Amino acid sequence: MLLEIVSPEGHLFKGEVTSVTVPGVNGEFQMLNHHANIVSVLAAGDIKIAVGTLNAAAEYSPKFTRNEKEGKLVLPIKSGTLEMKDNRIIILVD
């Protein structure tokens, strides 16, 4: 599935991912390929992104950290909005 993360400064991430875990206002939730369409408000917390290889994602924003143990990229956010439709996720973050 395609993930795009955008902040006021510009694009932070754009690429194919295998899963995305986000901090929803009612708790953390995960989206996998072909997840049902969803629109959600995000709370403060971490966006966790599973990509094919962490080395392939090294070119993205330095705001990300790598969780080698889980094999995920992690982006802390203050708040945001998410839309998933047709296997494409767009996240707007503060």
PDB file of N, CA, C and O in Angstrom:
ATOM      1  N   MET A   1       0.847  -1.170   0.000  1.00  0.00           N
ATOM      2  CA  MET A   1       0.000   0.000   0.000  1.00  0.00           C
ATOM      3  C   MET A   1       0.888   1.227   0.000  1.00  0.00           C
ATOM      4  O   MET A   1       2.044   1.170   0.420  1.00  0.00           O
ATOM      5  N   LEU A   2       0.348   2.327  -0.468  1.00  0.00           N
ATOM      6  CA  LEU A   2       1.113   3.560  -0.579  1.00  0.00           C
ATOM      7  C   LEU A   2       0.826   4.448   0.621  1.00  0.00           C
ATOM      8  O   LEU A   2      -0.330   4.668   0.981  1.00  0.00           O
ATOM      9  N   LEU A   3       1.890   4.958   1.239  1.00  0.00           N
ATOM     10  CA  LEU A   3       1.773   5.861   2.377  1.00  0.00           C
ATOM     11  C   LEU A   3       2.405   7.191   2.018  1.00  0.00           C
ATOM     12  O   LEU A   3       3.494   7.249   1.448  1.00  0.00           O
ATOM     13  N   GLU A   4       1.700   8.258   2.363  1.00  0.00           N
ATOM     14  CA  GLU A   4       2.225   9.606   2.176  1.00  0.00           C
ATOM     15  C   GLU A   4       1.997  10.366   3.476  1.00  0.00           C
ATOM     16  O   GLU A   4       0.874  10.431   3.976  1.00  0.00           O
ATOM     17  N   ILE A   5       3.080  10.947   4.027  1.00  0.00           N
ATOM     18  CA  ILE A   5       2.974  11.753   5.243  1.00  0.00           C
ATOM     19  C   ILE A   5       3.408  13.164   4.891  1.00  0.00           C
ATOM     20  O   ILE A   5       4.492  13.381   4.349  1.00  0.00           O
ATOM     21  N   VAL A   6       2.539  14.124   5.209  1.00  0.00           N
ATOM     22  CA  VAL A   6       2.788  15.523   4.866  1.00  0.00           C
ATOM     23  C   VAL A   6       2.690  16.378   6.131  1.00  0.00           C
ATOM     24  O   VAL A   6       1.783  16.208   6.945  1.00  0.00           O
ATOM     25  N   SER A   7       3.642  17.299   6.274  1.00  0.00           N
ATOM     26  CA  SER A   7       3.623  18.260   7.373  1.00  0.00           C
ATOM     27  C   SER A   7       3.613  19.662   6.776  1.00  0.00           C
ATOM     28  O   SER A   7       3.737  19.804   5.559  1.00  0.00           O
ATOM     29  N   PRO A   8       3.470  20.701   7.593  1.00  0.00           N
ATOM     30  CA  PRO A   8       3.537  22.061   7.048  1.00  0.00           C
ATOM     31  C   PRO A   8       4.869  22.353   6.344  1.00  0.00           C
ATOM     32  O   PRO A   8       4.920  23.207   5.459  1.00  0.00           O
ATOM     33  N   GLU A   9       5.938  21.659   6.723  1.00  0.00           N
ATOM     34  CA  GLU A   9       7.247  21.853   6.098  1.00  0.00           C
ATOM     35  C   GLU A   9       7.371  21.150   4.750  1.00  0.00           C
ATOM     36  O   GLU A   9       8.260  21.481   3.965  1.00  0.00           O
ATOM     37  N   GLY A  10       6.501  20.193   4.470  1.00  0.00           N
ATOM     38  CA  GLY A  10       6.557  19.461   3.211  1.00  0.00           C
ATOM     39  C   GLY A  10       6.361  17.968   3.406  1.00  0.00           C
ATOM     40  O   GLY A  10       5.919  17.527   4.467  1.00  0.00           O
ATOM     41  N   HIS A  11       6.692  17.186   2.375  1.00  0.00           N
ATOM     42  CA  HIS A  11       6.561  15.725   2.439  1.00  0.00           C
ATOM     43  C   HIS A  11       7.624  15.141   3.365  1.00  0.00           C
ATOM     44  O   HIS A  11       8.809  15.448   3.238  1.00  0.00           O
ATOM     45  N   LEU A  12       7.190  14.302   4.292  1.00  0.00           N
ATOM     46  CA  LEU A  12       8.116  13.607   5.180  1.00  0.00           C
ATOM     47  C   LEU A  12       8.371  12.179   4.714  1.00  0.00           C
ATOM     48  O   LEU A  12       9.442  11.620   4.951  1.00  0.00           O
ATOM     49  N   PHE A  13       7.379  11.596   4.050  1.00  0.00           N
ATOM     50  CA  PHE A  13       7.507  10.201   3.610  1.00  0.00           C
ATOM     51  C   PHE A  13       6.554   9.969   2.453  1.00  0.00           C
ATOM     52  O   PHE A  13       5.426  10.463   2.451  1.00  0.00           O
ATOM     53  N   LYS A  14       7.014   9.219   1.478  1.00  0.00           N
ATOM     54  CA  LYS A  14       6.138   8.750   0.409  1.00  0.00           C
ATOM     55  C   LYS A  14       6.735   7.464  -0.121  1.00  0.00           C
ATOM     56  O   LYS A  14       7.863   7.454  -0.613  1.00  0.00           O
ATOM     57  N   GLY A  15       5.975   6.366  -0.023  1.00  0.00           N
ATOM     58  CA  GLY A  15       6.464   5.106  -0.511  1.00  0.00           C
ATOM     59  C   GLY A  15       5.566   3.938  -0.148  1.00  0.00           C
ATOM     60  O   GLY A  15       4.556   4.086   0.539  1.00  0.00           O
ATOM     61  N   GLU A  16       5.968   2.778  -0.629  1.00  0.00           N
ATOM     62  CA  GLU A  16       5.242   1.535  -0.354  1.00  0.00           C
ATOM     63  C   GLU A  16       5.593   1.025   1.046  1.00  0.00           C
ATOM     64  O   GLU A  16       6.758   1.026   1.442  1.00  0.00           O
ATOM     65  N   VAL A  17       4.584   0.596   1.780  1.00  0.00           N
ATOM     66  CA  VAL A  17       4.767   0.072   3.128  1.00  0.00           C
ATOM     67  C   VAL A  17       3.957  -1.208   3.283  1.00  0.00           C
ATOM     68  O   VAL A  17       3.066  -1.491   2.482  1.00  0.00           O
ATOM     69  N   THR A  18       4.275  -1.980   4.324  1.00  0.00           N
ATOM     70  CA  THR A  18       3.515  -3.204   4.582  1.00  0.00           C
ATOM     71  C   THR A  18       2.486  -3.021   5.688  1.00  0.00           C
ATOM     72  O   THR A  18       1.463  -3.706   5.705  1.00  0.00           O
ATOM     73  N   SER A  19       2.752  -2.091   6.624  1.00  0.00           N
ATOM     74  CA  SER A  19       1.762  -1.764   7.652  1.00  0.00           C
ATOM     75  C   SER A  19       2.073  -0.390   8.240  1.00  0.00           C
ATOM     76  O   SER A  19       3.201   0.099   8.171  1.00  0.00           O
ATOM     77  N   VAL A  20       1.040   0.213   8.817  1.00  0.00           N
ATOM     78  CA  VAL A  20       1.179   1.509   9.485  1.00  0.00           C
ATOM     79  C   VAL A  20       0.378   1.441  10.776  1.00  0.00           C
ATOM     80  O   VAL A  20      -0.788   1.048  10.770  1.00  0.00           O
ATOM     81  N   THR A  21       1.008   1.827  11.886  1.00  0.00           N
ATOM     82  CA  THR A  21       0.338   1.897  13.176  1.00  0.00           C
ATOM     83  C   THR A  21       0.320   3.358  13.601  1.00  0.00           C
ATOM     84  O   THR A  21       1.350   4.032  13.567  1.00  0.00           O
ATOM     85  N   VAL A  22      -0.849   3.846  14.003  1.00  0.00           N
ATOM     86  CA  VAL A  22      -1.003   5.264  14.329  1.00  0.00           C
ATOM     87  C   VAL A  22      -1.675   5.435  15.693  1.00  0.00           C
ATOM     88  O   VAL A  22      -2.382   4.546  16.166  1.00  0.00           O
ATOM     89  N   PRO A  23      -1.439   6.609  16.325  1.00  0.00           N
ATOM     90  CA  PRO A  23      -2.077   6.897  17.616  1.00  0.00           C
ATOM     91  C   PRO A  23      -3.431   7.567  17.426  1.00  0.00           C
ATOM     92  O   PRO A  23      -3.506   8.793  17.340  1.00  0.00           O
ATOM     93  N   GLY A  24      -4.484   6.793  17.360  1.00  0.00           N
ATOM     94  CA  GLY A  24      -5.829   7.345  17.241  1.00  0.00           C
ATOM     95  C   GLY A  24      -6.264   7.992  18.546  1.00  0.00           C
ATOM     96  O   GLY A  24      -5.675   7.721  19.593  1.00  0.00           O
ATOM     97  N   VAL A  25      -7.274   8.834  18.502  1.00  0.00           N
ATOM     98  CA  VAL A  25      -7.744   9.498  19.728  1.00  0.00           C
ATOM     99  C   VAL A  25      -8.337   8.508  20.727  1.00  0.00           C
ATOM    100  O   VAL A  25      -8.383   8.790  21.925  1.00  0.00           O
ATOM    101  N   ASN A  26      -8.792   7.353  20.246  1.00  0.00           N
ATOM    102  CA  ASN A  26      -9.331   6.319  21.139  1.00  0.00           C
ATOM    103  C   ASN A  26      -8.378   5.151  21.317  1.00  0.00           C
ATOM    104  O   ASN A  26      -8.780   4.082  21.775  1.00  0.00           O
ATOM    105  N   GLY A  27      -7.112   5.350  20.956  1.00  0.00           N
ATOM    106  CA  GLY A  27      -6.113   4.302  21.101  1.00  0.00           C
ATOM    107  C   GLY A  27      -5.408   4.009  19.792  1.00  0.00           C
ATOM    108  O   GLY A  27      -5.849   4.426  18.721  1.00  0.00           O
ATOM    109  N   GLU A  28      -4.322   3.295  19.898  1.00  0.00           N
ATOM    110  CA  GLU A  28      -3.496   2.950  18.740  1.00  0.00           C
ATOM    111  C   GLU A  28      -4.204   1.935  17.851  1.00  0.00           C
ATOM    112  O   GLU A  28      -4.866   1.025  18.350  1.00  0.00           O
ATOM    113  N   PHE A  29      -4.067   2.089  16.524  1.00  0.00           N
ATOM    114  CA  PHE A  29      -4.610   1.090  15.606  1.00  0.00           C
ATOM    115  C   PHE A  29      -3.681   0.927  14.412  1.00  0.00           C
ATOM    116  O   PHE A  29      -2.872   1.802  14.104  1.00  0.00           O
ATOM    117  N   GLN A  30      -3.817  -0.210  13.750  1.00  0.00           N
ATOM    118  CA  GLN A  30      -2.935  -0.573  12.644  1.00  0.00           C
ATOM    119  C   GLN A  30      -3.738  -0.778  11.372  1.00  0.00           C
ATOM    120  O   GLN A  30      -4.881  -1.234  11.400  1.00  0.00           O
ATOM    121  N   MET A  31      -3.107  -0.429  10.250  1.00  0.00           N
ATOM    122  CA  MET A  31      -3.710  -0.658   8.935  1.00  0.00           C
ATOM    123  C   MET A  31      -2.764  -1.524   8.121  1.00  0.00           C
ATOM    124  O   MET A  31      -1.554  -1.298   8.091  1.00  0.00           O
ATOM    125  N   LEU A  32      -3.340  -2.521   7.462  1.00  0.00           N
ATOM    126  CA  LEU A  32      -2.608  -3.410   6.571  1.00  0.00           C
ATOM    127  C   LEU A  32      -3.170  -3.242   5.158  1.00  0.00           C
ATOM    128  O   LEU A  32      -4.119  -2.487   4.947  1.00  0.00           O
ATOM    129  N   ASN A  33      -2.581  -3.948   4.201  1.00  0.00           N
ATOM    130  CA  ASN A  33      -3.074  -3.908   2.818  1.00  0.00           C
ATOM    131  C   ASN A  33      -4.582  -4.133   2.761  1.00  0.00           C
ATOM    132  O   ASN A  33      -5.115  -4.997   3.457  1.00  0.00           O
ATOM    133  N   HIS A  34      -5.255  -3.358   1.935  1.00  0.00           N
ATOM    134  CA  HIS A  34      -6.688  -3.485   1.664  1.00  0.00           C
ATOM    135  C   HIS A  34      -7.562  -3.285   2.903  1.00  0.00           C
ATOM    136  O   HIS A  34      -8.636  -3.876   3.017  1.00  0.00           O
ATOM    137  N   HIS A  35      -7.096  -2.453   3.820  1.00  0.00           N
ATOM    138  CA  HIS A  35      -7.893  -2.077   4.992  1.00  0.00           C
ATOM    139  C   HIS A  35      -9.136  -1.337   4.506  1.00  0.00           C
ATOM    140  O   HIS A  35      -9.113  -0.713   3.445  1.00  0.00           O
ATOM    141  N   ALA A  36     -10.192  -1.402   5.257  1.00  0.00           N
ATOM    142  CA  ALA A  36     -11.418  -0.665   4.917  1.00  0.00           C
ATOM    143  C   ALA A  36     -11.137   0.837   4.892  1.00  0.00           C
ATOM    144  O   ALA A  36     -10.249   1.321   5.594  1.00  0.00           O
ATOM    145  N   ASN A  37     -11.890   1.560   4.087  1.00  0.00           N
ATOM    146  CA  ASN A  37     -11.747   3.013   4.042  1.00  0.00           C
ATOM    147  C   ASN A  37     -11.962   3.586   5.432  1.00  0.00           C
ATOM    148  O   ASN A  37     -12.838   3.143   6.175  1.00  0.00           O
ATOM    149  N   ILE A  38     -11.135   4.595   5.777  1.00  0.00           N
ATOM    150  CA  ILE A  38     -11.233   5.191   7.112  1.00  0.00           C
ATOM    151  C   ILE A  38     -10.737   6.626   7.070  1.00  0.00           C
ATOM    152  O   ILE A  38      -9.828   6.965   6.312  1.00  0.00           O
ATOM    153  N   VAL A  39     -11.348   7.460   7.897  1.00  0.00           N
ATOM    154  CA  VAL A  39     -10.878   8.817   8.165  1.00  0.00           C
ATOM    155  C   VAL A  39     -10.796   8.921   9.675  1.00  0.00           C
ATOM    156  O   VAL A  39     -11.738   8.544  10.372  1.00  0.00           O
ATOM    157  N   SER A  40      -9.669   9.432  10.198  1.00  0.00           N
ATOM    158  CA  SER A  40      -9.500   9.476  11.643  1.00  0.00           C
ATOM    159  C   SER A  40      -8.671  10.683  12.052  1.00  0.00           C
ATOM    160  O   SER A  40      -7.813  11.155  11.306  1.00  0.00           O
ATOM    161  N   VAL A  41      -8.948  11.166  13.248  1.00  0.00           N
ATOM    162  CA  VAL A  41      -8.121  12.194  13.880  1.00  0.00           C
ATOM    163  C   VAL A  41      -7.073  11.467  14.701  1.00  0.00           C
ATOM    164  O   VAL A  41      -7.366  10.465  15.352  1.00  0.00           O
ATOM    165  N   LEU A  42      -5.839  11.980  14.666  1.00  0.00           N
ATOM    166  CA  LEU A  42      -4.744  11.347  15.395  1.00  0.00           C
ATOM    167  C   LEU A  42      -4.360  12.173  16.611  1.00  0.00           C
ATOM    168  O   LEU A  42      -4.422  13.402  16.590  1.00  0.00           O
ATOM    169  N   ALA A  43      -3.963  11.483  17.669  1.00  0.00           N
ATOM    170  CA  ALA A  43      -3.525  12.116  18.908  1.00  0.00           C
ATOM    171  C   ALA A  43      -1.992  12.154  18.941  1.00  0.00           C
ATOM    172  O   ALA A  43      -1.330  11.655  18.031  1.00  0.00           O
ATOM    173  N   ALA A  44      -1.453  12.740  19.977  1.00  0.00           N
ATOM    174  CA  ALA A  44      -0.003  12.753  20.161  1.00  0.00           C
ATOM    175  C   ALA A  44       0.484  11.320  20.362  1.00  0.00           C
ATOM    176  O   ALA A  44      -0.141  10.538  21.078  1.00  0.00           O
ATOM    177  N   GLY A  45       1.590  10.989  19.733  1.00  0.00           N
ATOM    178  CA  GLY A  45       2.157   9.645  19.839  1.00  0.00           C
ATOM    179  C   GLY A  45       3.072   9.370  18.679  1.00  0.00           C
ATOM    180  O   GLY A  45       3.599  10.295  18.062  1.00  0.00           O
ATOM    181  N   ASP A  46       3.267   8.095  18.374  1.00  0.00           N
ATOM    182  CA  ASP A  46       4.195   7.679  17.321  1.00  0.00           C
ATOM    183  C   ASP A  46       3.468   7.010  16.166  1.00  0.00           C
ATOM    184  O   ASP A  46       2.584   6.178  16.370  1.00  0.00           O
ATOM    185  N   ILE A  47       3.853   7.387  14.945  1.00  0.00           N
ATOM    186  CA  ILE A  47       3.445   6.653  13.754  1.00  0.00           C
ATOM    187  C   ILE A  47       4.539   5.621  13.523  1.00  0.00           C
ATOM    188  O   ILE A  47       5.716   5.970  13.439  1.00  0.00           O
ATOM    189  N   LYS A  48       4.156   4.351  13.419  1.00  0.00           N
ATOM    190  CA  LYS A  48       5.120   3.271  13.207  1.00  0.00           C
ATOM    191  C   LYS A  48       4.885   2.669  11.832  1.00  0.00           C
ATOM    192  O   LYS A  48       3.781   2.223  11.518  1.00  0.00           O
ATOM    193  N   ILE A  49       5.933   2.659  11.016  1.00  0.00           N
ATOM    194  CA  ILE A  49       5.817   2.250   9.620  1.00  0.00           C
ATOM    195  C   ILE A  49       6.689   1.034   9.364  1.00  0.00           C
ATOM    196  O   ILE A  49       7.895   1.067   9.609  1.00  0.00           O
ATOM    197  N   ALA A  50       6.083  -0.041   8.871  1.00  0.00           N
ATOM    198  CA  ALA A  50       6.838  -1.228   8.470  1.00  0.00           C
ATOM    199  C   ALA A  50       7.080  -1.132   6.966  1.00  0.00           C
ATOM    200  O   ALA A  50       6.139  -1.098   6.173  1.00  0.00           O
ATOM    201  N   VAL A  51       8.350  -1.090   6.589  1.00  0.00           N
ATOM    202  CA  VAL A  51       8.742  -1.034   5.182  1.00  0.00           C
ATOM    203  C   VAL A  51       9.499  -2.310   4.842  1.00  0.00           C
ATOM    204  O   VAL A  51       9.874  -3.073   5.731  1.00  0.00           O
ATOM    205  N   GLY A  52       9.721  -2.538   3.549  1.00  0.00           N
ATOM    206  CA  GLY A  52      10.440  -3.740   3.131  1.00  0.00           C
ATOM    207  C   GLY A  52      11.794  -3.879   3.818  1.00  0.00           C
ATOM    208  O   GLY A  52      12.088  -4.911   4.421  1.00  0.00           O
ATOM    209  N   THR A  53      12.610  -2.842   3.723  1.00  0.00           N
ATOM    210  CA  THR A  53      13.901  -2.813   4.414  1.00  0.00           C
ATOM    211  C   THR A  53      14.108  -1.420   4.974  1.00  0.00           C
ATOM    212  O   THR A  53      13.727  -0.432   4.346  1.00  0.00           O
ATOM    213  N   LEU A  54      14.707  -1.334   6.146  1.00  0.00           N
ATOM    214  CA  LEU A  54      14.956  -0.028   6.745  1.00  0.00           C
ATOM    215  C   LEU A  54      15.972   0.764   5.933  1.00  0.00           C
ATOM    216  O   LEU A  54      15.907   1.993   5.895  1.00  0.00           O
ATOM    217  N   ASN A  55      16.910   0.079   5.282  1.00  0.00           N
ATOM    218  CA  ASN A  55      17.906   0.782   4.479  1.00  0.00           C
ATOM    219  C   ASN A  55      17.260   1.501   3.302  1.00  0.00           C
ATOM    220  O   ASN A  55      17.720   2.573   2.909  1.00  0.00           O
ATOM    221  N   ALA A  56      16.211   0.937   2.738  1.00  0.00           N
ATOM    222  CA  ALA A  56      15.532   1.546   1.598  1.00  0.00           C
ATOM    223  C   ALA A  56      14.869   2.853   1.990  1.00  0.00           C
ATOM    224  O   ALA A  56      14.658   3.714   1.136  1.00  0.00           O
ATOM    225  N   ALA A  57      14.537   3.020   3.261  1.00  0.00           N
ATOM    226  CA  ALA A  57      13.844   4.219   3.711  1.00  0.00           C
ATOM    227  C   ALA A  57      14.794   5.266   4.287  1.00  0.00           C
ATOM    228  O   ALA A  57      14.337   6.276   4.822  1.00  0.00           O
ATOM    229  N   ALA A  58      16.095   5.049   4.189  1.00  0.00           N
ATOM    230  CA  ALA A  58      17.064   5.960   4.790  1.00  0.00           C
ATOM    231  C   ALA A  58      17.016   7.359   4.185  1.00  0.00           C
ATOM    232  O   ALA A  58      17.473   8.314   4.813  1.00  0.00           O
ATOM    233  N   GLU A  59      16.476   7.500   2.988  1.00  0.00           N
ATOM    234  CA  GLU A  59      16.444   8.797   2.322  1.00  0.00           C
ATOM    235  C   GLU A  59      15.345   9.723   2.835  1.00  0.00           C
ATOM    236  O   GLU A  59      15.298  10.885   2.432  1.00  0.00           O
ATOM    237  N   TYR A  60      14.477   9.256   3.693  1.00  0.00           N
ATOM    238  CA  TYR A  60      13.375  10.073   4.158  1.00  0.00           C
ATOM    239  C   TYR A  60      13.785  10.955   5.331  1.00  0.00           C
ATOM    240  O   TYR A  60      14.893  10.844   5.855  1.00  0.00           O
ATOM    241  N   SER A  61      12.881  11.819   5.727  1.00  0.00           N
ATOM    242  CA  SER A  61      13.122  12.869   6.710  1.00  0.00           C
ATOM    243  C   SER A  61      13.923  12.404   7.927  1.00  0.00           C
ATOM    244  O   SER A  61      13.705  11.305   8.436  1.00  0.00           O
ATOM    245  N   PRO A  62      14.846  13.241   8.389  1.00  0.00           N
ATOM    246  CA  PRO A  62      15.607  12.901   9.602  1.00  0.00           C
ATOM    247  C   PRO A  62      14.743  12.930  10.866  1.00  0.00           C
ATOM    248  O   PRO A  62      15.232  12.603  11.948  1.00  0.00           O
ATOM    249  N   LYS A  63      13.482  13.311  10.750  1.00  0.00           N
ATOM    250  CA  LYS A  63      12.576  13.291  11.899  1.00  0.00           C
ATOM    251  C   LYS A  63      12.216  11.864  12.309  1.00  0.00           C
ATOM    252  O   LYS A  63      11.722  11.638  13.413  1.00  0.00           O
ATOM    253  N   PHE A  64      12.464  10.904  11.420  1.00  0.00           N
ATOM    254  CA  PHE A  64      12.187   9.499  11.708  1.00  0.00           C
ATOM    255  C   PHE A  64      13.326   8.893  12.507  1.00  0.00           C
ATOM    256  O   PHE A  64      14.488   9.263  12.339  1.00  0.00           O
ATOM    257  N   THR A  65      12.978   7.957  13.378  1.00  0.00           N
ATOM    258  CA  THR A  65      13.975   7.127  14.025  1.00  0.00           C
ATOM    259  C   THR A  65      13.737   5.692  13.565  1.00  0.00           C
ATOM    260  O   THR A  65      12.656   5.354  13.084  1.00  0.00           O
ATOM    261  N   ARG A  66      14.748   4.865  13.717  1.00  0.00           N
ATOM    262  CA  ARG A  66      14.622   3.461  13.326  1.00  0.00           C
ATOM    263  C   ARG A  66      14.502   2.593  14.568  1.00  0.00           C
ATOM    264  O   ARG A  66      15.309   2.694  15.491  1.00  0.00           O
ATOM    265  N   ASN A  67      13.502   1.753  14.578  1.00  0.00           N
ATOM    266  CA  ASN A  67      13.370   0.761  15.635  1.00  0.00           C
ATOM    267  C   ASN A  67      13.834  -0.557  15.022  1.00  0.00           C
ATOM    268  O   ASN A  67      13.045  -1.287  14.423  1.00  0.00           O
ATOM    269  N   GLU A  68      15.113  -0.848  15.177  1.00  0.00           N
ATOM    270  CA  GLU A  68      15.698  -2.045  14.567  1.00  0.00           C
ATOM    271  C   GLU A  68      15.059  -3.324  15.108  1.00  0.00           C
ATOM    272  O   GLU A  68      14.906  -4.303  14.378  1.00  0.00           O
ATOM    273  N   LYS A  69      14.683  -3.309  16.401  1.00  0.00           N
ATOM    274  CA  LYS A  69      14.094  -4.502  17.019  1.00  0.00           C
ATOM    275  C   LYS A  69      12.786  -4.893  16.329  1.00  0.00           C
ATOM    276  O   LYS A  69      12.550  -6.070  16.056  1.00  0.00           O
ATOM    277  N   GLU A  70      11.928  -3.888  16.046  1.00  0.00           N
ATOM    278  CA  GLU A  70      10.649  -4.157  15.393  1.00  0.00           C
ATOM    279  C   GLU A  70      10.733  -4.048  13.877  1.00  0.00           C
ATOM    280  O   GLU A  70       9.799  -4.439  13.177  1.00  0.00           O
ATOM    281  N   GLY A  71      11.846  -3.520  13.358  1.00  0.00           N
ATOM    282  CA  GLY A  71      11.993  -3.341  11.914  1.00  0.00           C
ATOM    283  C   GLY A  71      11.067  -2.260  11.376  1.00  0.00           C
ATOM    284  O   GLY A  71      10.496  -2.404  10.295  1.00  0.00           O
ATOM    285  N   LYS A  72      10.918  -1.167  12.140  1.00  0.00           N
ATOM    286  CA  LYS A  72       9.996  -0.107  11.741  1.00  0.00           C
ATOM    287  C   LYS A  72      10.656   1.260  11.816  1.00  0.00           C
ATOM    288  O   LYS A  72      11.606   1.474  12.568  1.00  0.00           O
ATOM    289  N   LEU A  73      10.128   2.178  11.017  1.00  0.00           N
ATOM    290  CA  LEU A  73      10.462   3.591  11.140  1.00  0.00           C
ATOM    291  C   LEU A  73       9.443   4.208  12.081  1.00  0.00           C
ATOM    292  O   LEU A  73       8.269   3.839  12.051  1.00  0.00           O
ATOM    293  N   VAL A  74       9.878   5.140  12.913  1.00  0.00           N
ATOM    294  CA  VAL A  74       9.000   5.748  13.904  1.00  0.00           C
ATOM    295  C   VAL A  74       9.046   7.271  13.750  1.00  0.00           C
ATOM    296  O   VAL A  74      10.122   7.864  13.679  1.00  0.00           O
ATOM    297  N   LEU A  75       7.872   7.892  13.699  1.00  0.00           N
ATOM    298  CA  LEU A  75       7.760   9.339  13.594  1.00  0.00           C
ATOM    299  C   LEU A  75       6.875   9.845  14.724  1.00  0.00           C
ATOM    300  O   LEU A  75       5.682   9.543  14.751  1.00  0.00           O
ATOM    301  N   PRO A  76       7.443  10.619  15.670  1.00  0.00           N
ATOM    302  CA  PRO A  76       6.601  11.203  16.721  1.00  0.00           C
ATOM    303  C   PRO A  76       5.779  12.365  16.162  1.00  0.00           C
ATOM    304  O   PRO A  76       6.280  13.174  15.382  1.00  0.00           O
ATOM    305  N   ILE A  77       4.511  12.435  16.572  1.00  0.00           N
ATOM    306  CA  ILE A  77       3.642  13.533  16.121  1.00  0.00           C
ATOM    307  C   ILE A  77       2.914  14.142  17.323  1.00  0.00           C
ATOM    308  O   ILE A  77       2.787  13.519  18.377  1.00  0.00           O
ATOM    309  N   LYS A  78       2.442  15.372  17.132  1.00  0.00           N
ATOM    310  CA  LYS A  78       1.641  16.037  18.155  1.00  0.00           C
ATOM    311  C   LYS A  78       0.163  15.810  17.902  1.00  0.00           C
ATOM    312  O   LYS A  78      -0.624  15.654  18.836  1.00  0.00           O
ATOM    313  N   SER A  79      -0.207  15.794  16.621  1.00  0.00           N
ATOM    314  CA  SER A  79      -1.593  15.531  16.226  1.00  0.00           C
ATOM    315  C   SER A  79      -1.621  15.354  14.719  1.00  0.00           C
ATOM    316  O   SER A  79      -0.612  15.560  14.044  1.00  0.00           O
ATOM    317  N   GLY A  80      -2.770  14.975  14.193  1.00  0.00           N
ATOM    318  CA  GLY A  80      -2.856  14.805  12.748  1.00  0.00           C
ATOM    319  C   GLY A  80      -4.210  14.302  12.309  1.00  0.00           C
ATOM    320  O   GLY A  80      -5.133  14.118  13.103  1.00  0.00           O
ATOM    321  N   THR A  81      -4.289  14.089  11.006  1.00  0.00           N
ATOM    322  CA  THR A  81      -5.494  13.566  10.374  1.00  0.00           C
ATOM    323  C   THR A  81      -5.067  12.504   9.373  1.00  0.00           C
ATOM    324  O   THR A  81      -4.040  12.642   8.709  1.00  0.00           O
ATOM    325  N   LEU A  82      -5.860  11.443   9.270  1.00  0.00           N
ATOM    326  CA  LEU A  82      -5.517  10.327   8.402  1.00  0.00           C
ATOM    327  C   LEU A  82      -6.706   9.987   7.514  1.00  0.00           C
ATOM    328  O   LEU A  82      -7.858  10.037   7.945  1.00  0.00           O
ATOM    329  N   GLU A  83      -6.405   9.640   6.269  1.00  0.00           N
ATOM    330  CA  GLU A  83      -7.423   9.092   5.377  1.00  0.00           C
ATOM    331  C   GLU A  83      -6.821   7.893   4.671  1.00  0.00           C
ATOM    332  O   GLU A  83      -5.728   7.976   4.110  1.00  0.00           O
ATOM    333  N   MET A  84      -7.544   6.767   4.700  1.00  0.00           N
ATOM    334  CA  MET A  84      -7.159   5.600   3.920  1.00  0.00           C
ATOM    335  C   MET A  84      -8.294   5.279   2.973  1.00  0.00           C
ATOM    336  O   MET A  84      -9.442   5.106   3.380  1.00  0.00           O
ATOM    337  N   LYS A  85      -7.940   5.203   1.682  1.00  0.00           N
ATOM    338  CA  LYS A  85      -8.936   4.895   0.662  1.00  0.00           C
ATOM    339  C   LYS A  85      -8.208   4.247  -0.508  1.00  0.00           C
ATOM    340  O   LYS A  85      -7.149   4.718  -0.924  1.00  0.00           O
ATOM    341  N   ASP A  86      -8.769   3.179  -1.030  1.00  0.00           N
ATOM    342  CA  ASP A  86      -8.206   2.487  -2.195  1.00  0.00           C
ATOM    343  C   ASP A  86      -6.737   2.110  -2.003  1.00  0.00           C
ATOM    344  O   ASP A  86      -5.915   2.269  -2.905  1.00  0.00           O
ATOM    345  N   ASN A  87      -6.427   1.605  -0.803  1.00  0.00           N
ATOM    346  CA  ASN A  87      -5.086   1.113  -0.478  1.00  0.00           C
ATOM    347  C   ASN A  87      -4.031   2.217  -0.501  1.00  0.00           C
ATOM    348  O   ASN A  87      -2.854   1.955  -0.749  1.00  0.00           O
ATOM    349  N   ARG A  88      -4.457   3.444  -0.242  1.00  0.00           N
ATOM    350  CA  ARG A  88      -3.547   4.583  -0.173  1.00  0.00           C
ATOM    351  C   ARG A  88      -3.850   5.349   1.113  1.00  0.00           C
ATOM    352  O   ARG A  88      -5.000   5.682   1.395  1.00  0.00           O
ATOM    353  N   ILE A  89      -2.803   5.620   1.884  1.00  0.00           N
ATOM    354  CA  ILE A  89      -2.952   6.324   3.150  1.00  0.00           C
ATOM    355  C   ILE A  89      -2.294   7.701   3.024  1.00  0.00           C
ATOM    356  O   ILE A  89      -1.141   7.814   2.609  1.00  0.00           O
ATOM    357  N   ILE A  90      -3.037   8.737   3.385  1.00  0.00           N
ATOM    358  CA  ILE A  90      -2.481  10.081   3.447  1.00  0.00           C
ATOM    359  C   ILE A  90      -2.623  10.553   4.892  1.00  0.00           C
ATOM    360  O   ILE A  90      -3.717  10.548   5.457  1.00  0.00           O
ATOM    361  N   ILE A  91      -1.501  10.959   5.476  1.00  0.00           N
ATOM    362  CA  ILE A  91      -1.505  11.453   6.848  1.00  0.00           C
ATOM    363  C   ILE A  91      -0.980  12.889   6.857  1.00  0.00           C
ATOM    364  O   ILE A  91       0.112  13.166   6.360  1.00  0.00           O
ATOM    365  N   LEU A  92      -1.776  13.800   7.429  1.00  0.00           N
ATOM    366  CA  LEU A  92      -1.362  15.186   7.620  1.00  0.00           C
ATOM    367  C   LEU A  92      -0.994  15.320   9.085  1.00  0.00           C
ATOM    368  O   LEU A  92      -1.808  15.012   9.956  1.00  0.00           O
ATOM    369  N   VAL A  93       0.237  15.780   9.378  1.00  0.00           N
ATOM    370  CA  VAL A  93       0.704  15.859  10.760  1.00  0.00           C
ATOM    371  C   VAL A  93       1.145  17.268  11.125  1.00  0.00           C
ATOM    372  O   VAL A  93       1.498  18.078  10.266  1.00  0.00           O
ATOM    373  N   ASP A  94       1.114  17.537  12.437  1.00  0.00           N
ATOM    374  CA  ASP A  94       1.640  18.788  12.999  1.00  0.00           C
ATOM    375  C   ASP A  94       3.016  18.540  13.573  1.00  0.00           C
ATOM    376  O   ASP A  94       3.641  19.462  14.097  1.00  0.00           O
TER     377      ASP A  94
END
